Amino acid sequence: MSSVIAYAAPAEAAPLEKTVIERRELGPHDILIDIAFAGICHSDIHTVRGDWGPQQYPLAPGHEITGTVAAVGSEVTRHAVGDRVGVGCLVNSCGECRQCRRGEEQYCENGAIGTYGAVDRDGTITQGGYAQQVVVTEGFVLRIPDALPLDAAAPLLCAGITTYSPLRRWKVGPGTRVAVVGMGGLGHMGVQIAHALGAEVTVLSQTLSKQDDGLRLGADRYFATSDRETFRELRGSFDVILNTVSAAIDLRSYLGLLDVDGTLVCVGAPPEALSVNAGSLIAGRRSIAGSNIGGIRETQEMLDFCTEHGITAQIEVIPASAINEAYERVLASDVRYRFVIDAATFAA
């Protein structure tokens, strides 16, 4: 095992602090990655603060990881030392169940292993990318195309695939009318990807404060949801609504914006429960659905798609010492649109 410097939460709701964590010894199918950048996801905050259930501490979050291969195990064939690589939300799965065989490791029937806060095969708790290095099984290491900057590519490993996967699943393309709810870390990726897929894209945000950004990133229209006239004007206008916000919304109002056979897909995960009136679904044969991240194959597809279309996350690079401040700014929606930690500062 090796010791690396990391930033971890020592307890629920406690600020993250500099510490040392252990990485496992390199196995025959493992890859050691020198981390260059780690994105900050809202999920990191929810997890370390116990919003989604109790955790084992200390816990180093981070599942938007980019860097270079530092060493490989004796039987590794997919990557070589010096390769530009990334790690997303998963670091292992059973590889044998029906979902894994379909390339849908995120839905592993025996329990996919998350990049942090999960029980690994050896019984230890996985520790994430807020660290100098990470050891990952080769099948869960992704290739970062040369044209993607490592810093701006990091959020693609979560925010990118979280929005790409449902847009592909619901066959978004030319002629599809898509609304993206929220213009944050997930939403700004959803706008770019839906636009690149050829859809007509509308942003639904609480205010018009980010309207210029939304239009620049590919939205055709932008509306404020704080204006109740928006819900009257846009009634029945969309085939797909991608809900990216991590807060409760009035599902009845948003379902009313769907055309017949339309689907509202939730990818944001608020800690509180959402309720829906059955009549809102029955009246227009509408559906409400959820979507997780994608599997490894689809995540690589997303990275290649983003490279082809010049899509990256809009980021603010910060030193490790600013992580706790960044968390507060995320909660206050004071970031455009994703914080990325410079891993070179972990040892500072």
C-alpha positions as a printed Julia matrix, in Angstrom:
348×3 Matrix{Float64}:
   0.0     0.0     0.0
   1.05    3.59   -0.49
   0.19    6.78    1.39
  -1.0     9.85   -0.5
  -2.06   13.32    0.54
  -5.78   13.93    0.24
  -8.59   16.19    1.43
 -11.26   14.35    3.4
 -14.24   15.0     5.65
 -13.36   13.78    9.18
 -17.01   13.6    10.24
 -20.53   14.38    9.06
 -21.0    18.1     8.3
 -17.36   18.82    9.21
 -15.17   20.87    6.86
 -12.81   18.88    4.68
  -9.22   18.87    5.86
  -5.84   17.82    4.6
  -4.94   14.27    5.58
  -3.22   11.09    4.39
  -5.06    8.11    2.92
  -3.89    4.67    1.82
  -4.05    3.34   -1.73
  -3.93   -0.39   -2.33
  -0.94   -2.18   -3.78
  -0.98   -2.35   -7.57
  -2.59   -5.62   -8.67
  -2.12   -7.3   -12.05
  -5.16   -5.56  -13.59
  -4.73   -2.23  -11.77
  -3.63    1.18  -12.97
  -1.95    3.82  -10.8
  -2.99    7.31  -11.85
  -1.27   10.57  -11.0
  -4.29   12.82  -10.53
  -4.08   16.18  -12.29
  -7.59   17.53  -11.64
 -10.66   16.57   -9.63
 -14.05   18.14  -10.21
 -16.39   19.1    -7.38
 -19.85   17.58   -7.82
 -22.94   18.44   -5.77
 -23.04   14.72   -4.96
 -19.75   15.13   -3.1
 -21.39   17.62   -0.78
 -24.53   15.54   -0.26
 -22.46   12.46    0.54
 -19.9    13.85    2.97
 -22.62   15.78    4.82
 -24.76   12.66    5.27
 -27.69   13.89    3.18
 -28.0    10.49    1.51
 -27.36    8.39    4.59
 -24.59    7.74    7.13
 -20.99    7.39    5.93
 -17.75    6.0     7.28
 -15.23    8.74    7.98
 -12.74   10.04    7.15
 -14.03   10.18    3.59
 -12.27   11.73    0.58
 -14.86   12.44   -2.13
 -14.32   13.1    -5.82
 -15.54   11.13   -8.87
 -14.53   13.48  -11.66
 -10.88   12.54  -11.99
  -8.37   13.18  -14.78
  -4.65   12.56  -14.89
  -1.95   10.39  -16.39
  -1.01    6.75  -15.93
   1.95    6.42  -13.56
   2.21    2.61  -13.46
   0.32   -0.45  -14.68
  -0.13   -3.98  -13.37
   1.5    -6.94  -15.07
  -1.62   -7.96  -17.03
  -2.93   -4.51  -18.04
  -3.55   -4.21  -21.8
  -5.81   -1.16  -22.23
  -3.53    1.63  -21.02
   0.18    2.43  -20.8
   2.33    4.7   -18.66
   1.88    8.31  -19.75
  -1.65    7.87  -21.16
  -4.18   10.62  -20.46
  -6.99    8.97  -18.51
 -10.03    9.6   -16.39
 -12.1     7.93  -13.69
 -15.77    8.65  -13.14
 -18.34    7.53  -10.61
 -17.55    3.79  -10.67
 -14.41    1.8    -9.92
 -15.77   -1.74  -10.13
 -18.79   -4.02  -10.59
 -19.39   -7.76  -10.65
 -18.85   -7.97  -14.43
 -21.11  -11.04  -14.62
 -24.72  -10.01  -14.09
 -27.17   -9.17  -16.87
 -26.63   -5.43  -16.53
 -22.84   -5.65  -16.52
 -22.89   -7.86  -19.61
 -25.0    -5.17  -21.32
 -22.4    -2.53  -20.5
 -24.69   -0.97  -17.88
 -22.34   -1.35  -14.91
 -24.05    1.51  -13.1
 -27.04   -0.8   -12.61
 -24.99   -3.85  -11.53
 -27.38   -6.32   -9.91
 -24.74   -7.25   -7.34
 -23.91   -3.64   -6.49
 -21.64   -1.35   -8.47
 -18.73    0.04   -6.45
 -18.64    3.81   -6.32
 -15.41    5.78   -6.51
 -15.8     6.89   -2.91
 -17.86    5.91    0.1
 -18.49    2.35   -1.12
 -17.37   -1.02    0.2
 -14.61   -2.29   -2.09
 -13.92   -5.95   -2.89
 -11.38   -6.14   -0.05
 -13.84   -4.73    2.5
 -12.25   -1.27    2.68
 -14.12    1.96    1.97
 -13.27    3.51   -1.39
 -11.66    6.94   -1.29
 -12.14    9.4    -4.15
 -10.2    11.8    -6.28
  -9.47   14.63   -3.87
  -6.0    13.12   -3.64
  -2.63   12.91   -5.34
  -3.07    9.41   -6.77
  -5.65    6.68   -7.2
  -5.48    2.96   -8.04
  -8.29    1.68  -10.28
  -9.03   -1.58  -12.11
  -8.2    -1.05  -15.8
 -11.74   -1.77  -17.02
 -12.98    1.35  -15.23
 -10.29    3.71  -16.52
 -11.31    5.9   -19.47
  -9.24    7.38  -22.28
  -9.2    11.18  -22.41
  -8.79   12.3   -26.05
  -5.85   14.6   -26.68
  -8.13   17.45  -27.78
  -9.85   17.61  -24.37
  -8.01   19.68  -21.72
  -7.63   17.6   -18.57
  -9.09   20.32  -16.33
 -12.22   21.0   -18.39
 -12.66   17.29  -19.11
 -12.88   16.29  -15.44
 -16.57   17.24  -14.93
 -17.51   15.27  -18.04
 -16.91   12.09  -16.01
 -20.04   12.84  -13.97
 -21.94   15.9   -15.23
 -21.26   15.01  -18.85
 -22.37   11.39  -18.73
 -25.28   12.11  -16.36
 -26.85   14.32  -19.02
 -25.59   12.5   -22.13
 -27.01    9.11  -21.09
 -30.69   10.12  -20.75
 -30.57   12.31  -23.85
 -29.4     9.3   -25.83
 -31.78    6.92  -24.02
 -34.8     9.05  -24.93
 -33.53    9.41  -28.52
 -33.05   13.16  -28.53
 -32.11   14.45  -31.96
 -33.28   16.72  -34.79
 -36.93   17.61  -34.33
 -36.92   16.89  -30.58
 -38.04   19.71  -28.31
 -35.98   19.56  -25.12
 -36.23   21.66  -21.97
 -33.35   21.69  -19.5
 -34.41   22.61  -15.96
 -31.57   24.38  -14.17
 -28.53   26.14  -15.57
 -25.88   24.76  -13.22
 -23.18   22.12  -13.32
 -25.45   19.51  -14.89
 -27.69   21.88  -16.81
 -24.95   23.66  -18.72
 -23.71   20.26  -19.94
 -27.23   19.17  -20.89
 -27.71   22.32  -22.99
 -24.5    21.74  -24.93
 -25.11   18.04  -25.53
 -28.77   18.41  -26.52
 -27.8    21.18  -28.94
 -25.03   19.03  -30.46
 -27.54   16.19  -30.9
 -29.63   18.56  -33.04
 -32.53   19.23  -30.66
 -34.4    22.49  -30.14
 -33.25   23.47  -26.63
 -35.02   25.61  -24.05
 -33.58   26.46  -20.64
 -35.94   26.75  -17.68
 -34.16   28.56  -14.86
 -35.43   30.44  -11.85
 -34.18   33.78  -13.19
 -32.74   35.16  -16.41
 -29.35   35.88  -14.8
 -27.59   33.19  -16.87
 -29.52   33.76  -20.08
 -26.51   34.98  -22.07
 -24.54   31.9   -21.07
 -27.39   29.57  -21.96
 -27.81   31.06  -25.42
 -24.05   31.03  -25.99
 -23.86   27.33  -25.09
 -26.58   26.37  -27.54
 -30.03   27.1   -26.1
 -32.61   28.44  -28.53
 -34.81   29.93  -25.81
 -34.51   30.8   -22.13
 -37.34   31.31  -19.64
 -37.57   32.23  -15.96
 -39.6    29.76  -13.9
 -40.16   32.41  -11.23
 -42.54   34.0   -13.77
 -45.77   31.99  -13.63
 -46.58   33.15  -17.16
 -43.79   30.82  -18.32
 -45.88   27.77  -17.42
 -48.89   29.09  -19.28
 -46.94   30.12  -22.37
 -45.03   26.86  -22.69
 -47.8    24.4   -21.83
 -47.53   21.25  -23.96
 -44.33   22.44  -25.65
 -41.76   19.7   -24.98
 -41.04   16.09  -25.82
 -38.37   15.69  -23.15
 -37.68   17.7   -20.01
 -34.32   17.06  -18.36
 -34.56   18.06  -14.69
 -31.03   18.71  -13.42
 -31.71   20.52  -10.15
 -30.95   19.05   -6.73
 -33.93   20.72   -5.07
 -37.63   19.96   -4.92
 -39.7    21.24   -7.83
 -43.45   21.37   -8.45
 -43.74   18.3   -10.67
 -47.33   19.07  -11.65
 -46.35   22.4   -13.17
 -43.44   20.91  -15.11
 -45.39   17.88  -16.32
 -47.88   20.33  -17.8
 -45.12   21.56  -20.12
 -44.89   18.16  -21.8
 -46.69   17.3   -25.01
 -48.63   14.04  -25.26
 -46.24   11.09  -24.7
 -43.58   13.42  -23.31
 -41.18   12.41  -20.57
 -39.73   14.33  -17.63
 -36.37   12.76  -16.71
 -34.88   13.51  -13.29
 -31.09   13.43  -12.99
 -30.77   15.82  -10.05
 -31.21   14.12   -6.69
 -32.76   16.32   -3.98
 -32.61   14.88   -0.46
 -36.36   15.39    0.02
 -39.07   13.26   -1.62
 -40.97   14.49   -4.69
 -44.7    13.89   -5.07
 -46.79   13.74   -8.22
 -50.52   13.81   -8.92
 -51.49   10.84  -11.09
 -53.77   13.06  -13.13
 -50.75   14.99  -14.37
 -49.5    11.79  -15.98
 -52.81   10.38  -17.17
 -54.03   13.54  -18.89
 -51.34   13.53  -21.57
 -50.0     9.96  -21.38
 -46.94   11.58  -19.88
 -44.12    9.83  -18.05
 -41.74   10.7   -15.26
 -38.43    8.87  -15.18
 -35.01    8.9   -13.63
 -31.57    8.24  -15.01
 -28.27    7.44  -13.37
 -24.82    7.88  -14.92
 -23.8     5.72  -17.88
 -21.7     2.58  -18.09
 -18.05    2.62  -19.04
 -18.7     2.03  -22.75
 -21.23    4.85  -22.92
 -19.0     7.17  -20.91
 -16.18    6.66  -23.42
 -18.69    7.3   -26.19
 -19.64   10.57  -24.46
 -16.0    11.68  -24.2
 -15.49   11.02  -27.9
 -18.75   12.82  -28.74
 -17.72   15.86  -26.72
 -14.34   15.88  -28.44
 -16.0    15.75  -31.86
 -18.33   18.63  -31.04
 -15.9    20.78  -29.02
 -17.87   20.39  -25.79
 -16.22   20.88  -22.4
 -17.38   21.94  -18.97
 -17.2    25.62  -18.09
 -14.91   25.6   -15.07
 -13.23   27.55  -12.31
  -9.94   25.94  -11.24
  -9.22   26.26   -7.51
  -6.47   25.19   -5.09
  -7.21   22.47   -2.55
  -7.24   25.07    0.22
 -10.41   26.57   -1.3
 -12.5    23.36   -1.27
 -14.67   24.28    1.72
 -15.32   27.74    0.35
 -16.22   26.15   -3.0
 -18.74   23.87   -1.27
 -20.53   26.87    0.18
 -20.5    28.59   -3.19
 -21.99   25.51   -4.86
 -24.81   25.5    -2.32
 -25.37   29.19   -3.04
 -25.33   28.57   -6.84
 -22.3    30.84   -7.05
 -20.26   28.99   -9.68
 -20.19   29.07  -13.46
 -20.36   26.17  -13.8
 -18.09   23.64  -12.16
 -15.25   23.89   -9.67
 -12.18   21.82  -10.5
  -9.38   21.24   -7.99
  -5.79   21.48   -9.17
  -4.32   18.31   -7.69
  -0.84   19.81   -7.7
  -2.0    21.88   -4.7
  -2.91   18.94   -2.45
   0.62   18.87   -1.04
   0.9    22.65   -0.68
